[in-house]
Amino acid sequence: MSSTEVPTGNTMDNSYQSRTGQSEIRVVKDEAPIESTEYDNGGDSDQQLERDDNEAIDRDNIISERTRGAAKQPGTYAEPGDEEGLGDAADGMDGTSSVR
């Protein structure tokens, strides 16, 4: 978009602001100052991101290494047979027609 295509007009629209006795939801004017936050000084920094990550991680939910690599003991796993679990289908009695 070039500078000649920039829309013109009033950028502030306070027609939606709350009026006394009209609404229980507080809506502020466009020109109202923004309240300060903890991120005003260096909030967009690697240090702040590191602090946020450390605060967000609940160390009690981290699983210890004892469950990693858990597997059945060698020789305890047996593959199923060719017809195991097929039921009536193995006997040709699954209800389908033999003629197509």
PDB file as gemmi writes it, atoms N, CA and C in Angstrom:
CRYST1    1.000    1.000    1.000  90.00  90.00  90.00 P 1                      
ATOM      1  N   MET A   1       0.854  -1.167   0.000  1.00  0.00           N  
ATOM      2  CA  MET A   1       0.000   0.000   0.000  1.00  0.00           C  
ATOM      3  C   MET A   1       0.898   1.226   0.000  1.00  0.00           C  
ATOM      4  N   SER A   2       0.695   2.085  -0.947  1.00  0.00           N  
ATOM      5  CA  SER A   2       1.499   3.303  -1.023  1.00  0.00           C  
ATOM      6  C   SER A   2       0.917   4.372  -0.100  1.00  0.00           C  
ATOM      7  N   SER A   3       1.691   5.417   0.085  1.00  0.00           N  
ATOM      8  CA  SER A   3       1.235   6.488   0.979  1.00  0.00           C  
ATOM      9  C   SER A   3       0.033   7.226   0.413  1.00  0.00           C  
ATOM     10  N   THR A   4      -0.210   7.103  -0.887  1.00  0.00           N  
ATOM     11  CA  THR A   4      -1.382   7.759  -1.466  1.00  0.00           C  
ATOM     12  C   THR A   4      -2.663   6.974  -1.205  1.00  0.00           C  
ATOM     13  N   GLU A   5      -2.531   5.726  -0.774  1.00  0.00           N  
ATOM     14  CA  GLU A   5      -3.700   4.885  -0.525  1.00  0.00           C  
ATOM     15  C   GLU A   5      -4.091   4.819   0.946  1.00  0.00           C  
ATOM     16  N   VAL A   6      -3.414   5.580   1.777  1.00  0.00           N  
ATOM     17  CA  VAL A   6      -3.695   5.565   3.209  1.00  0.00           C  
ATOM     18  C   VAL A   6      -5.055   6.204   3.452  1.00  0.00           C  
ATOM     19  N   PRO A   7      -5.933   5.530   4.192  1.00  0.00           N  
ATOM     20  CA  PRO A   7      -7.249   6.104   4.455  1.00  0.00           C  
ATOM     21  C   PRO A   7      -7.141   7.369   5.301  1.00  0.00           C  
ATOM     22  N   THR A   8      -8.048   8.276   5.077  1.00  0.00           N  
ATOM     23  CA  THR A   8      -8.063   9.513   5.844  1.00  0.00           C  
ATOM     24  C   THR A   8      -9.313   9.541   6.703  1.00  0.00           C  
ATOM     25  N   GLY A   9      -9.305  10.403   7.663  1.00  0.00           N  
ATOM     26  CA  GLY A   9     -10.472  10.546   8.519  1.00  0.00           C  
ATOM     27  C   GLY A   9     -10.086  10.572   9.978  1.00  0.00           C  
ATOM     28  N   ASN A  10     -11.076  10.601  10.826  1.00  0.00           N  
ATOM     29  CA  ASN A  10     -10.870  10.653  12.264  1.00  0.00           C  
ATOM     30  C   ASN A  10     -10.542   9.249  12.770  1.00  0.00           C  
ATOM     31  N   THR A  11      -9.400   9.104  13.418  1.00  0.00           N  
ATOM     32  CA  THR A  11      -9.006   7.792  13.920  1.00  0.00           C  
ATOM     33  C   THR A  11      -9.573   7.499  15.295  1.00  0.00           C  
ATOM     34  N   MET A  12     -10.154   8.483  15.933  1.00  0.00           N  
ATOM     35  CA  MET A  12     -10.746   8.265  17.250  1.00  0.00           C  
ATOM     36  C   MET A  12     -12.253   8.181  17.119  1.00  0.00           C  
ATOM     37  N   ASP A  13     -12.807   7.155  17.704  1.00  0.00           N  
ATOM     38  CA  ASP A  13     -14.257   6.968  17.664  1.00  0.00           C  
ATOM     39  C   ASP A  13     -14.710   6.645  19.073  1.00  0.00           C  
ATOM     40  N   ASN A  14     -15.236   7.633  19.760  1.00  0.00           N  
ATOM     41  CA  ASN A  14     -15.684   7.433  21.132  1.00  0.00           C  
ATOM     42  C   ASN A  14     -17.184   7.175  21.223  1.00  0.00           C  
ATOM     43  N   SER A  15     -17.829   6.894  20.111  1.00  0.00           N  
ATOM     44  CA  SER A  15     -19.274   6.684  20.135  1.00  0.00           C  
ATOM     45  C   SER A  15     -19.657   5.425  20.916  1.00  0.00           C  
ATOM     46  N   TYR A  16     -18.726   4.525  21.084  1.00  0.00           N  
ATOM     47  CA  TYR A  16     -19.004   3.279  21.791  1.00  0.00           C  
ATOM     48  C   TYR A  16     -18.737   3.362  23.286  1.00  0.00           C  
ATOM     49  N   GLN A  17     -18.172   4.455  23.761  1.00  0.00           N  
ATOM     50  CA  GLN A  17     -17.809   4.535  25.176  1.00  0.00           C  
ATOM     51  C   GLN A  17     -19.042   4.460  26.067  1.00  0.00           C  
ATOM     52  N   SER A  18     -18.858   3.946  27.241  1.00  0.00           N  
ATOM     53  CA  SER A  18     -19.964   3.796  28.187  1.00  0.00           C  
ATOM     54  C   SER A  18     -20.463   5.154  28.647  1.00  0.00           C  
ATOM     55  N   ARG A  19     -21.759   5.248  28.786  1.00  0.00           N  
ATOM     56  CA  ARG A  19     -22.367   6.458  29.333  1.00  0.00           C  
ATOM     57  C   ARG A  19     -22.922   6.102  30.709  1.00  0.00           C  
ATOM     58  N   THR A  20     -22.958   7.048  31.580  1.00  0.00           N  
ATOM     59  CA  THR A  20     -23.422   6.807  32.937  1.00  0.00           C  
ATOM     60  C   THR A  20     -24.825   6.217  32.923  1.00  0.00           C  
ATOM     61  N   GLY A  21     -24.986   5.076  33.596  1.00  0.00           N  
ATOM     62  CA  GLY A  21     -26.284   4.436  33.726  1.00  0.00           C  
ATOM     63  C   GLY A  21     -26.709   3.616  32.522  1.00  0.00           C  
ATOM     64  N   GLN A  22     -25.923   3.561  31.468  1.00  0.00           N  
ATOM     65  CA  GLN A  22     -26.317   2.830  30.273  1.00  0.00           C  
ATOM     66  C   GLN A  22     -25.795   1.407  30.230  1.00  0.00           C  
ATOM     67  N   SER A  23     -24.629   1.181  30.741  1.00  0.00           N  
ATOM     68  CA  SER A  23     -24.009  -0.126  30.595  1.00  0.00           C  
ATOM     69  C   SER A  23     -23.214  -0.476  31.841  1.00  0.00           C  
ATOM     70  N   GLU A  24     -23.227  -1.753  32.173  1.00  0.00           N  
ATOM     71  CA  GLU A  24     -22.439  -2.202  33.319  1.00  0.00           C  
ATOM     72  C   GLU A  24     -21.011  -2.538  32.916  1.00  0.00           C  
ATOM     73  N   ILE A  25     -20.769  -2.653  31.616  1.00  0.00           N  
ATOM     74  CA  ILE A  25     -19.430  -2.961  31.129  1.00  0.00           C  
ATOM     75  C   ILE A  25     -18.699  -1.655  30.872  1.00  0.00           C  
ATOM     76  N   ARG A  26     -17.559  -1.496  31.506  1.00  0.00           N  
ATOM     77  CA  ARG A  26     -16.805  -0.253  31.386  1.00  0.00           C  
ATOM     78  C   ARG A  26     -16.015  -0.255  30.079  1.00  0.00           C  
ATOM     79  N   VAL A  27     -16.237   0.745  29.270  1.00  0.00           N  
ATOM     80  CA  VAL A  27     -15.495   0.931  28.025  1.00  0.00           C  
ATOM     81  C   VAL A  27     -14.826   2.290  28.102  1.00  0.00           C  
ATOM     82  N   VAL A  28     -13.528   2.325  27.837  1.00  0.00           N  
ATOM     83  CA  VAL A  28     -12.790   3.579  27.953  1.00  0.00           C  
ATOM     84  C   VAL A  28     -12.685   4.273  26.604  1.00  0.00           C  
ATOM     85  N   LYS A  29     -12.399   5.554  26.651  1.00  0.00           N  
ATOM     86  CA  LYS A  29     -12.223   6.348  25.436  1.00  0.00           C  
ATOM     87  C   LYS A  29     -10.932   5.944  24.731  1.00  0.00           C  
ATOM     88  N   ASP A  30     -10.860   6.241  23.442  1.00  0.00           N  
ATOM     89  CA  ASP A  30      -9.652   5.946  22.675  1.00  0.00           C  
ATOM     90  C   ASP A  30      -8.440   6.693  23.197  1.00  0.00           C  
ATOM     91  N   GLU A  31      -8.645   7.933  23.645  1.00  0.00           N  
ATOM     92  CA  GLU A  31      -7.499   8.728  24.076  1.00  0.00           C  
ATOM     93  C   GLU A  31      -7.125   8.499  25.543  1.00  0.00           C  
ATOM     94  N   ALA A  32      -7.785   7.589  26.218  1.00  0.00           N  
ATOM     95  CA  ALA A  32      -7.453   7.292  27.613  1.00  0.00           C  
ATOM     96  C   ALA A  32      -6.053   6.690  27.682  1.00  0.00           C  
ATOM     97  N   PRO A  33      -5.274   7.082  28.688  1.00  0.00           N  
ATOM     98  CA  PRO A  33      -3.912   6.543  28.795  1.00  0.00           C  
ATOM     99  C   PRO A  33      -3.941   5.050  29.125  1.00  0.00           C  
ATOM    100  N   ILE A  34      -2.956   4.363  28.631  1.00  0.00           N  
ATOM    101  CA  ILE A  34      -2.832   2.930  28.891  1.00  0.00           C  
ATOM    102  C   ILE A  34      -2.166   2.752  30.241  1.00  0.00           C  
ATOM    103  N   GLU A  35      -2.718   1.869  31.045  1.00  0.00           N  
ATOM    104  CA  GLU A  35      -2.131   1.650  32.364  1.00  0.00           C  
ATOM    105  C   GLU A  35      -0.794   0.937  32.223  1.00  0.00           C  
ATOM    106  N   SER A  36       0.094   1.235  33.134  1.00  0.00           N  
ATOM    107  CA  SER A  36       1.415   0.623  33.074  1.00  0.00           C  
ATOM    108  C   SER A  36       1.334  -0.827  33.544  1.00  0.00           C  
ATOM    109  N   THR A  37       2.245  -1.614  33.039  1.00  0.00           N  
ATOM    110  CA  THR A  37       2.296  -3.032  33.398  1.00  0.00           C  
ATOM    111  C   THR A  37       3.705  -3.380  33.832  1.00  0.00           C  
ATOM    112  N   GLU A  38       3.882  -4.616  34.235  1.00  0.00           N  
ATOM    113  CA  GLU A  38       5.211  -5.064  34.631  1.00  0.00           C  
ATOM    114  C   GLU A  38       6.146  -5.153  33.432  1.00  0.00           C  
ATOM    115  N   TYR A  39       5.595  -5.092  32.228  1.00  0.00           N  
ATOM    116  CA  TYR A  39       6.400  -5.237  31.027  1.00  0.00           C  
ATOM    117  C   TYR A  39       6.860  -3.908  30.448  1.00  0.00           C  
ATOM    118  N   ASP A  40       6.568  -2.802  31.121  1.00  0.00           N  
ATOM    119  CA  ASP A  40       6.944  -1.499  30.582  1.00  0.00           C  
ATOM    120  C   ASP A  40       8.453  -1.331  30.462  1.00  0.00           C  
ATOM    121  N   ASN A  41       9.187  -1.882  31.381  1.00  0.00           N  
ATOM    122  CA  ASN A  41      10.640  -1.740  31.356  1.00  0.00           C  
ATOM    123  C   ASN A  41      11.275  -3.079  31.002  1.00  0.00           C  
ATOM    124  N   GLY A  42      11.543  -3.274  29.735  1.00  0.00           N  
ATOM    125  CA  GLY A  42      12.227  -4.493  29.313  1.00  0.00           C  
ATOM    126  C   GLY A  42      11.322  -5.694  29.189  1.00  0.00           C  
ATOM    127  N   GLY A  43      10.042  -5.487  29.008  1.00  0.00           N  
ATOM    128  CA  GLY A  43       9.124  -6.613  28.897  1.00  0.00           C  
ATOM    129  C   GLY A  43       9.346  -7.436  27.650  1.00  0.00           C  
ATOM    130  N   ASP A  44       9.823  -6.805  26.612  1.00  0.00           N  
ATOM    131  CA  ASP A  44      10.078  -7.508  25.366  1.00  0.00           C  
ATOM    132  C   ASP A  44      11.561  -7.834  25.297  1.00  0.00           C  
ATOM    133  N   SER A  45      12.019  -8.627  26.230  1.00  0.00           N  
ATOM    134  CA  SER A  45      13.438  -8.946  26.281  1.00  0.00           C  
ATOM    135  C   SER A  45      13.621 -10.427  26.566  1.00  0.00           C  
ATOM    136  N   ASP A  46      14.814 -10.907  26.278  1.00  0.00           N  
ATOM    137  CA  ASP A  46      15.119 -12.308  26.549  1.00  0.00           C  
ATOM    138  C   ASP A  46      15.065 -12.602  28.048  1.00  0.00           C  
ATOM    139  N   GLN A  47      15.461 -11.628  28.864  1.00  0.00           N  
ATOM    140  CA  GLN A  47      15.426 -11.836  30.307  1.00  0.00           C  
ATOM    141  C   GLN A  47      13.994 -12.007  30.794  1.00  0.00           C  
ATOM    142  N   GLN A  48      13.077 -11.193  30.279  1.00  0.00           N  
ATOM    143  CA  GLN A  48      11.677 -11.307  30.692  1.00  0.00           C  
ATOM    144  C   GLN A  48      11.083 -12.627  30.212  1.00  0.00           C  
ATOM    145  N   LEU A  49      11.414 -13.032  28.997  1.00  0.00           N  
ATOM    146  CA  LEU A  49      10.920 -14.313  28.486  1.00  0.00           C  
ATOM    147  C   LEU A  49      11.441 -15.472  29.329  1.00  0.00           C  
ATOM    148  N   GLU A  50      12.683 -15.396  29.740  1.00  0.00           N  
ATOM    149  CA  GLU A  50      13.262 -16.433  30.596  1.00  0.00           C  
ATOM    150  C   GLU A  50      12.538 -16.484  31.941  1.00  0.00           C  
ATOM    151  N   ARG A  51      12.252 -15.319  32.526  1.00  0.00           N  
ATOM    152  CA  ARG A  51      11.512 -15.283  33.794  1.00  0.00           C  
ATOM    153  C   ARG A  51      10.114 -15.864  33.619  1.00  0.00           C  
ATOM    154  N   ASP A  52       9.441 -15.506  32.518  1.00  0.00           N  
ATOM    155  CA  ASP A  52       8.098 -16.037  32.265  1.00  0.00           C  
ATOM    156  C   ASP A  52       8.121 -17.554  32.129  1.00  0.00           C  
ATOM    157  N   ASP A  53       9.112 -18.080  31.406  1.00  0.00           N  
ATOM    158  CA  ASP A  53       9.226 -19.532  31.248  1.00  0.00           C  
ATOM    159  C   ASP A  53       9.443 -20.212  32.591  1.00  0.00           C  
ATOM    160  N   ASN A  54      10.317 -19.649  33.402  1.00  0.00           N  
ATOM    161  CA  ASN A  54      10.599 -20.253  34.705  1.00  0.00           C  
ATOM    162  C   ASN A  54       9.380 -20.226  35.617  1.00  0.00           C  
ATOM    163  N   GLU A  55       8.585 -19.165  35.536  1.00  0.00           N  
ATOM    164  CA  GLU A  55       7.379 -19.082  36.357  1.00  0.00           C  
ATOM    165  C   GLU A  55       6.298 -20.035  35.865  1.00  0.00           C  
ATOM    166  N   ALA A  56       6.263 -20.295  34.571  1.00  0.00           N  
ATOM    167  CA  ALA A  56       5.206 -21.123  33.992  1.00  0.00           C  
ATOM    168  C   ALA A  56       5.445 -22.614  34.184  1.00  0.00           C  
ATOM    169  N   ILE A  57       6.685 -23.024  34.359  1.00  0.00           N  
ATOM    170  CA  ILE A  57       6.993 -24.452  34.477  1.00  0.00           C  
ATOM    171  C   ILE A  57       6.751 -24.904  35.906  1.00  0.00           C  
ATOM    172  N   ASP A  58       5.878 -25.899  36.055  1.00  0.00           N  
ATOM    173  CA  ASP A  58       5.605 -26.495  37.361  1.00  0.00           C  
ATOM    174  C   ASP A  58       6.521 -27.703  37.514  1.00  0.00           C  
ATOM    175  N   ARG A  59       7.553 -27.557  38.296  1.00  0.00           N  
ATOM    176  CA  ARG A  59       8.557 -28.620  38.446  1.00  0.00           C  
ATOM    177  C   ARG A  59       7.963 -29.908  39.027  1.00  0.00           C  
ATOM    178  N   ASP A  60       6.825 -29.813  39.721  1.00  0.00           N  
ATOM    179  CA  ASP A  60       6.202 -31.008  40.291  1.00  0.00           C  
ATOM    180  C   ASP A  60       5.587 -31.901  39.220  1.00  0.00           C  
ATOM    181  N   ASN A  61       5.328 -31.372  38.032  1.00  0.00           N  
ATOM    182  CA  ASN A  61       4.718 -32.155  36.965  1.00  0.00           C  
ATOM    183  C   ASN A  61       5.729 -32.834  36.049  1.00  0.00           C  
ATOM    184  N   ILE A  62       7.005 -32.654  36.308  1.00  0.00           N  
ATOM    185  CA  ILE A  62       8.028 -33.240  35.451  1.00  0.00           C  
ATOM    186  C   ILE A  62       8.267 -34.682  35.878  1.00  0.00           C  
ATOM    187  N   ILE A  63       8.168 -35.586  34.912  1.00  0.00           N  
ATOM    188  CA  ILE A  63       8.350 -37.016  35.182  1.00  0.00           C  
ATOM    189  C   ILE A  63       9.839 -37.311  35.246  1.00  0.00           C  
ATOM    190  N   SER A  64      10.218 -38.110  36.208  1.00  0.00           N  
ATOM    191  CA  SER A  64      11.627 -38.459  36.336  1.00  0.00           C  
ATOM    192  C   SER A  64      12.020 -39.449  35.240  1.00  0.00           C  
ATOM    193  N   GLU A  65      13.292 -39.665  35.103  1.00  0.00           N  
ATOM    194  CA  GLU A  65      13.824 -40.513  34.035  1.00  0.00           C  
ATOM    195  C   GLU A  65      13.506 -41.993  34.223  1.00  0.00           C  
ATOM    196  N   ARG A  66      12.975 -42.386  35.347  1.00  0.00           N  
ATOM    197  CA  ARG A  66      12.771 -43.814  35.601  1.00  0.00           C  
ATOM    198  C   ARG A  66      11.768 -44.458  34.659  1.00  0.00           C  
ATOM    199  N   THR A  67      10.901 -43.679  34.024  1.00  0.00           N  
ATOM    200  CA  THR A  67       9.918 -44.275  33.120  1.00  0.00           C  
ATOM    201  C   THR A  67      10.380 -44.274  31.671  1.00  0.00           C  
ATOM    202  N   ARG A  68      11.456 -43.596  31.389  1.00  0.00           N  
ATOM    203  CA  ARG A  68      11.921 -43.557  30.000  1.00  0.00           C  
ATOM    204  C   ARG A  68      12.569 -44.883  29.628  1.00  0.00           C  
ATOM    205  N   GLY A  69      12.317 -45.312  28.417  1.00  0.00           N  
ATOM    206  CA  GLY A  69      12.917 -46.544  27.934  1.00  0.00           C  
ATOM    207  C   GLY A  69      12.258 -47.793  28.482  1.00  0.00           C  
ATOM    208  N   ALA A  70      11.110 -47.649  29.136  1.00  0.00           N  
ATOM    209  CA  ALA A  70      10.435 -48.826  29.670  1.00  0.00           C  
ATOM    210  C   ALA A  70       9.946 -49.691  28.521  1.00  0.00           C  
ATOM    211  N   ALA A  71      10.218 -50.971  28.596  1.00  0.00           N  
ATOM    212  CA  ALA A  71       9.795 -51.913  27.553  1.00  0.00           C  
ATOM    213  C   ALA A  71       9.640 -53.292  28.175  1.00  0.00           C  
ATOM    214  N   LYS A  72       8.968 -54.164  27.448  1.00  0.00           N  
ATOM    215  CA  LYS A  72       8.831 -55.539  27.932  1.00  0.00           C  
ATOM    216  C   LYS A  72      10.190 -56.223  27.888  1.00  0.00           C  
ATOM    217  N   GLN A  73      10.350 -57.175  28.749  1.00  0.00           N  
ATOM    218  CA  GLN A  73      11.588 -57.937  28.781  1.00  0.00           C  
ATOM    219  C   GLN A  73      11.714 -58.759  27.496  1.00  0.00           C  
ATOM    220  N   PRO A  74      12.920 -58.968  27.006  1.00  0.00           N  
ATOM    221  CA  PRO A  74      13.103 -59.770  25.790  1.00  0.00           C  
ATOM    222  C   PRO A  74      12.495 -61.165  25.954  1.00  0.00           C  
ATOM    223  N   GLY A  75      11.807 -61.618  24.924  1.00  0.00           N  
ATOM    224  CA  GLY A  75      11.218 -62.952  24.948  1.00  0.00           C  
ATOM    225  C   GLY A  75       9.803 -62.998  25.491  1.00  0.00           C  
ATOM    226  N   THR A  76       9.274 -61.895  26.003  1.00  0.00           N  
ATOM    227  CA  THR A  76       7.923 -61.915  26.563  1.00  0.00           C  
ATOM    228  C   THR A  76       6.874 -61.489  25.549  1.00  0.00           C  
ATOM    229  N   TYR A  77       7.292 -61.004  24.392  1.00  0.00           N  
ATOM    230  CA  TYR A  77       6.345 -60.557  23.381  1.00  0.00           C  
ATOM    231  C   TYR A  77       6.208 -61.632  22.316  1.00  0.00           C  
ATOM    232  N   ALA A  78       4.967 -62.013  22.026  1.00  0.00           N  
ATOM    233  CA  ALA A  78       4.713 -63.012  20.984  1.00  0.00           C  
ATOM    234  C   ALA A  78       3.791 -62.396  19.939  1.00  0.00           C  
ATOM    235  N   GLU A  79       4.172 -62.509  18.678  1.00  0.00           N  
ATOM    236  CA  GLU A  79       3.331 -61.980  17.614  1.00  0.00           C  
ATOM    237  C   GLU A  79       2.096 -62.849  17.454  1.00  0.00           C  
ATOM    238  N   PRO A  80       0.962 -62.247  17.077  1.00  0.00           N  
ATOM    239  CA  PRO A  80      -0.253 -63.038  16.883  1.00  0.00           C  
ATOM    240  C   PRO A  80      -0.125 -63.931  15.655  1.00  0.00           C  
ATOM    241  N   GLY A  81      -0.881 -65.016  15.667  1.00  0.00           N  
ATOM    242  CA  GLY A  81      -0.892 -65.929  14.526  1.00  0.00           C  
ATOM    243  C   GLY A  81      -1.624 -65.315  13.346  1.00  0.00           C  
ATOM    244  N   ASP A  82      -1.584 -65.995  12.200  1.00  0.00           N  
ATOM    245  CA  ASP A  82      -2.198 -65.467  10.985  1.00  0.00           C  
ATOM    246  C   ASP A  82      -3.708 -65.325  11.103  1.00  0.00           C  
ATOM    247  N   GLU A  83      -4.372 -66.231  11.816  1.00  0.00           N  
ATOM    248  CA  GLU A  83      -5.830 -66.201  11.897  1.00  0.00           C  
ATOM    249  C   GLU A  83      -6.337 -65.802  13.280  1.00  0.00           C  
ATOM    250  N   GLU A  84      -5.455 -65.416  14.149  1.00  0.00           N  
ATOM    251  CA  GLU A  84      -5.849 -65.046  15.503  1.00  0.00           C  
ATOM    252  C   GLU A  84      -6.665 -63.762  15.491  1.00  0.00           C  
ATOM    253  N   GLY A  85      -7.811 -63.783  16.139  1.00  0.00           N  
ATOM    254  CA  GLY A  85      -8.658 -62.615  16.252  1.00  0.00           C  
ATOM    255  C   GLY A  85      -9.586 -62.405  15.076  1.00  0.00           C  
ATOM    256  N   LEU A  86      -9.602 -63.302  14.106  1.00  0.00           N  
ATOM    257  CA  LEU A  86     -10.473 -63.134  12.951  1.00  0.00           C  
ATOM    258  C   LEU A  86     -11.872 -63.681  13.187  1.00  0.00           C  
ATOM    259  N   GLY A  87     -12.033 -64.587  14.135  1.00  0.00           N  
ATOM    260  CA  GLY A  87     -13.356 -65.131  14.458  1.00  0.00           C  
ATOM    261  C   GLY A  87     -13.954 -65.900  13.298  1.00  0.00           C  
ATOM    262  N   ASP A  88     -15.245 -65.641  12.993  1.00  0.00           N  
ATOM    263  CA  ASP A  88     -15.953 -66.358  11.936  1.00  0.00           C  
ATOM    264  C   ASP A  88     -15.360 -66.090  10.558  1.00  0.00           C  
ATOM    265  N   ALA A  89     -14.705 -64.988  10.371  1.00  0.00           N  
ATOM    266  CA  ALA A  89     -14.135 -64.676   9.065  1.00  0.00           C  
ATOM    267  C   ALA A  89     -13.062 -65.682   8.679  1.00  0.00           C  
ATOM    268  N   ALA A  90     -12.376 -66.255   9.652  1.00  0.00           N  
ATOM    269  CA  ALA A  90     -11.349 -67.240   9.362  1.00  0.00           C  
ATOM    270  C   ALA A  90     -11.962 -68.524   8.816  1.00  0.00           C  
ATOM    271  N   ASP A  91     -13.206 -68.823   9.212  1.00  0.00           N  
ATOM    272  CA  ASP A  91     -13.887 -70.035   8.753  1.00  0.00           C  
ATOM    273  C   ASP A  91     -14.723 -69.773   7.507  1.00  0.00           C  
ATOM    274  N   GLY A  92     -14.737 -68.588   7.008  1.00  0.00           N  
ATOM    275  CA  GLY A  92     -15.556 -68.245   5.855  1.00  0.00           C  
ATOM    276  C   GLY A  92     -17.009 -68.027   6.206  1.00  0.00           C  
ATOM    277  N   MET A  93     -17.319 -67.800   7.473  1.00  0.00           N  
ATOM    278  CA  MET A  93     -18.699 -67.642   7.932  1.00  0.00           C  
ATOM    279  C   MET A  93     -18.959 -66.201   8.392  1.00  0.00           C  
ATOM    280  N   ASP A  94     -18.439 -65.253   7.663  1.00  0.00           N  
ATOM    281  CA  ASP A  94     -18.598 -63.865   8.090  1.00  0.00           C  
ATOM    282  C   ASP A  94     -19.845 -63.199   7.532  1.00  0.00           C  
ATOM    283  N   GLY A  95     -20.672 -63.922   6.765  1.00  0.00           N  
ATOM    284  CA  GLY A  95     -21.926 -63.383   6.271  1.00  0.00           C  
ATOM    285  C   GLY A  95     -21.848 -62.772   4.897  1.00  0.00           C  
ATOM    286  N   THR A  96     -20.687 -62.787   4.281  1.00  0.00           N  
ATOM    287  CA  THR A  96     -20.594 -62.241   2.931  1.00  0.00           C  
ATOM    288  C   THR A  96     -20.779 -63.345   1.910  1.00  0.00           C  
ATOM    289  N   SER A  97     -21.241 -62.969   0.745  1.00  0.00           N  
ATOM    290  CA  SER A  97     -21.480 -63.929  -0.331  1.00  0.00           C  
ATOM    291  C   SER A  97     -20.155 -64.345  -0.944  1.00  0.00           C  
ATOM    292  N   SER A  98     -20.074 -65.608  -1.370  1.00  0.00           N  
ATOM    293  CA  SER A  98     -18.853 -66.078  -2.008  1.00  0.00           C  
ATOM    294  C   SER A  98     -18.839 -65.723  -3.487  1.00  0.00           C  
ATOM    295  N   VAL A  99     -19.990 -65.278  -4.014  1.00  0.00           N  
ATOM    296  CA  VAL A  99     -20.089 -64.906  -5.420  1.00  0.00           C  
ATOM    297  C   VAL A  99     -20.136 -63.386  -5.507  1.00  0.00           C  
ATOM    298  N   ARG A 100     -19.343 -62.824  -6.359  1.00  0.00           N  
ATOM    299  CA  ARG A 100     -19.327 -61.362  -6.490  1.00  0.00           C  
ATOM    300  C   ARG A 100     -19.956 -60.928  -7.739  1.00  0.00           C  
TER     301      ARG A 100                                                      
END                                                                             
